[in-house]
Amino acid sequence: MLNNDQSAAWRTFQKQIRSSNQLLDHRNTLLVAYAAAIALDCDPCMQLLIDESKRSGIRREELDEVMVHVMAVAAQQKQLLAERAQQRYDQSHDPY
């Protein structure tokens, strides 16, 4: 776990990130953060962002749409991984 100084530094970092948005409004920041939380499988992050999204008026359907995009990117990544595995198989020497 983080010691007190490290925890304080972490909280400062988080506050700085949230307050330094110059291009994204709060709503879009929440949607991007929600996508990142899903992609990185951060359950506590996801719950915090769901709660904050509700308070900010973001509807479930909007979060569902974000989820669809995360799933599509994840599926594409797995497809590319499978293609790479097939290429390695085709390029490997027959051990027999």
N, C-alpha and C positions, 0 to 999 in steps of 0.2 A: 504494500500500500504506500501511498504518498505520505510524506511527513507534512507537517503544518505549512512549512515554507513552500513546498512543492504544490500542495493543494491550493494555496493562495495564488501562486503563479499560474496554475491551471485555470482557476476561476477568472483571473485577469485576462488571460489569453482568450477564453470563451467570450467574455464581455467585449473585448476589443474586436473580435471577429464579427459579432452581432451588430456592433455599432459602427463599423467602418464601411458598410455597404454604400457604394456610390452609384451602382447601376441597377441593382435588384431592389425592388421594394420588399417590404416585410413578408407579404403573401408569397411572392416567388421564392424568397429565401427559404421559407418554411417548406415549400414543395421540393426544392432542390435538396435541402437537408433531409427530408423524408426519404427521397430516392436514395441518397447516400446511406442512410440508416438501414434501409432494406437491403441494398446491395452488399453492405458490410455485415449484415446479420447482427446489428446492434439492437437487441430487444429493449434495453432501458432507454436508448436514444429514441427508438421508434415510439415508445409510449409517451415520452415527454413531448415529442413532436406532434403526436395525435392530439394530446391534450391542448397544446398551444394552438394547433390548427383549428380545433373546435372553438376555442376562445376567439380566434381571429375570423371566424365565419367561413372557413373552408369546409365545403361539403364532402361527405364520404365519397360521392361520385368522382370528385376531383382527385382525392387520394387514390381511388381505384384506378383512375386513368394513369396516374404516376406509376402505380404498381405494374400496369400492363407494359409500360415502357421499360421498366427495370427488368421485367421478365423477358422481354424481347431482346434486350442487350445481353442478358445472361445466356439465353438460348443461342444467340449468334456466337458468343464466346465459346460455348461448348461445341458448336458445329465446327468452328475453326480448329479447336483442339482435336476433334475427331479426324478432321482432314489431315492434320499434321501427323497424327498417329498412323494413319493409312499410308502417308508418304514415307514415314520411317520404316514401316513394314516392307513396303515395296523396294526401298533402297537397301535394306539390310541383306547381308549375305546369308545364304542358306547354310545353317550349321551342320547339315548332314552331308 
